[in-house]
Amino acid sequence: MEKSKVALRLAYMGTRYAGFQAQPGRRTVQAAVVEALRRSRLIEEIDVSHFTASGRTDKGVHAIDAVISFETEVNVSAIPRRINVQLPKDIWTWARADVPTKFDPRRDAVLREYQYFLCDWQFDVHAMRQASDLLNGIHDFRNFSREKRRSAVRNVFYSHVRVSDDFIVIEVAADSFVWNMMRKLVTALALVGTGQRSVAWFGSMLDSKEHTEGIRSAPASGLILTRVEYAGLEFVEDEYAKKRAFKHIQEALLQNSVMMQIFKRFNEQMAGSAFGGQA
């Protein structure tokens, strides 16, 4: 039977995973997805099916819109809601597209967008926005990467800093991202927001020939891959799969919200008792 190629949009909560890429002896998103495709009888071996992904996220990073592709002999069975039955509850497929055999979800992507949720610790948002505006255009992100050999030049299409409830949301879209680029950008913007560094310093970090400086990566837990786009490719969304995914996310976030309230109460109590010096 002749094979054809399918692409799927994928969402996952990365908390329990050692990143996307398969690693021997470790729980990864890729391993879980490949196993689900096997159980759904869509593929047999990963190499034979030419399984590929739009990119690799690090340990603890989340995604709303990662993309995978693979070849299968049973194209009509590659339906998100059917595949989701075989996936863990924190990974979902929610849209599919029939793609050419030469389609590569990593190389063919024309835009990637990440968002980072930063707790609002009284940052100077105006200064952060001034620094963020400097990102637009083509720059060398060597100072914002762990990449040592390959080019770190990237084209940033837009960059925004906004306030949402108790968080500052940093959103950046580019043609692609260098390893750890987004998390290091968040660290730099946070340094500007707390007054530890200036907007001018942030600008100098974008010119690695004139200024070289190492910078740590922000924690992975606040980072989400929110969008991957392709020219001329349309995905058909599975509304049932999206509703089920939303329900699981809602349940997980409810648990986290409860734990946050408990933490606040503990903090209030400690501040007013032994730690506050009161009897």
C-alpha positions, 0 to 999 in steps of 0.5 A: 500500500502506498504511503502518504504524509500527514502533519499534526498540530500538537499541544503538551504540558512539559512539566513531566517531560525531559524535553521533546526529543527522545532520550534513552531511559527518560520520559519525553514528548516525542517518545510518548507521541511515537508510541501513541502512533504505533498503538494507533497502527499509523506507523511501525518504526520511526525511521521508516515513517520519517517522523519529524518535528518542528523543533525541540523544546527543553525540559519543562517547556510547554507547547500549544502549537508544535507540529509533527509529520510522518508517513503512513499507509492509513492516512484516513485513520490519522485523526486527532481524537483517535490518536489522543486516546493513546496519548497521556492526558498532558499531550494532545493532537488537535489539527491535521493536514495532508502534506507533500512527501518533501514537507519538513516541519522544522525547515519549512516553518516561516514563523515561530512564536513563543510566550513567556509568563513572568510573575509581576514583581513590580517591574518597570514595564515601560523600560522592558517595552523599550528594550523589547522594541530593539529586538525587531529586525535581523540581529546576531543573538550569540549573547542570548544563546548556548549555540557555539558553532552555527550562526546565531543570526535571526529575524525577529518579526515582532516582540511585545511586553504586556501585563495580564493579571499578575503576570508580565507576558513576553511574546516574540515571533521570529523565523527561528530561534537559537538554542535557549534564545527566548529564555535568555531574552526573558532574563535580560528583559527582567534585568532591565525591568528591575533596573539592574541593567539599562535599555542601552545595555540590552541594545549592546547585547544584540551586537556580539562583535562589539559586546560579549557577555554570558547570561543565564536562562530563565526557568523553563516552566514559564515558556510556551511555544504558541505558534508555528506557521507554514506558507500555503498550508491549511490544517483542519482542526478537530473541535472535539479534540480541542474541547477535550484538551481544554478540559484537561488543561482546566483541571490541571490549572485548577490544581495549580491555582489551589496550590497558589492560594495555599501558598499565599495563606502560608505566607500571610500566616508566617509573616504574622507569626514567628517570622514576623516576630509576634507572639 
